[in-house]
Amino acid sequence: MGIVVNLDVMMAKRKISLSELSEKVGISLPNLSILKTGKAKAMRFSTLEALCHVLDCKPGDILDYVADE
């Protein structure tokens, strides 16, 4: 499966909406939605850092690795 994005889980834990997170992080709503749904093929460290700052979490809380079976 590879890298799994758990942004939706962290957003639910922090009770923050996509539009609120978009505003606080400075990422457009469509691009944040692509990240949230796991459709992104890459992410800048600066984006990851901003998400971790706003969500008060570590990169491992947002990204996970799931090995193929």
C-alpha positions as CSV (number, residue, x, y, z in Angstrom):
1,M,0.0,0.0,0.0
2,G,2.9,2.4,0.8
3,I,2.5,5.8,2.5
4,V,-0.9,6.4,4.0
5,V,-2.0,10.0,4.9
6,N,-4.0,10.2,8.1
7,L,-4.7,13.9,7.9
8,D,-8.5,13.3,8.2
9,V,-7.9,11.4,11.5
10,M,-5.8,14.2,13.0
11,M,-8.4,16.8,11.8
12,A,-11.1,14.8,13.6
13,K,-9.0,14.5,16.8
14,R,-8.4,18.3,16.7
15,K,-12.0,19.0,15.6
16,I,-10.9,21.3,12.8
17,S,-12.6,21.7,9.5
18,L,-10.8,21.5,6.1
19,S,-11.5,25.1,5.4
20,E,-10.2,26.2,8.8
21,L,-7.1,24.2,8.4
22,S,-6.6,25.5,4.9
23,E,-6.8,29.1,6.2
24,K,-4.4,28.4,9.1
25,V,-1.8,26.5,7.1
26,G,-2.0,28.7,4.0
27,I,-2.7,25.9,1.6
28,S,-5.6,26.1,-0.9
29,L,-8.7,24.1,-0.2
30,P,-8.4,21.9,-3.3
31,N,-4.7,21.1,-2.6
32,L,-5.5,20.3,1.1
33,S,-8.4,18.1,0.0
34,I,-6.0,16.2,-2.3
35,L,-3.7,15.6,0.7
36,K,-6.6,14.6,3.0
37,T,-7.9,12.0,0.6
38,G,-4.5,10.5,0.0
39,K,-4.4,11.4,-3.7
40,A,-1.2,13.5,-3.4
41,K,2.0,11.9,-4.7
42,A,4.3,14.2,-2.8
43,M,4.4,16.7,0.1
44,R,6.9,19.5,0.9
45,F,8.5,19.4,4.3
46,S,7.4,23.0,4.7
47,T,3.8,21.8,4.2
48,L,4.2,18.9,6.7
49,E,5.8,21.3,9.2
50,A,2.9,23.7,8.9
51,L,0.3,21.0,9.3
52,C,2.2,19.6,12.4
53,H,2.4,23.1,13.9
54,V,-1.3,23.8,13.4
55,L,-2.5,20.3,14.4
56,D,0.0,20.1,17.3
57,C,1.3,16.7,16.2
58,K,4.3,14.9,14.8
59,P,4.8,13.9,11.2
60,G,4.2,10.2,12.1
61,D,0.7,11.2,13.3
62,I,-0.1,12.4,9.7
63,L,1.9,9.9,7.6
64,D,2.2,6.2,8.0
65,Y,3.8,3.4,6.1
66,V,1.8,0.2,5.3
67,A,3.7,-2.6,3.6
68,D,2.2,-4.4,0.7
69,E,1.2,-8.0,1.4
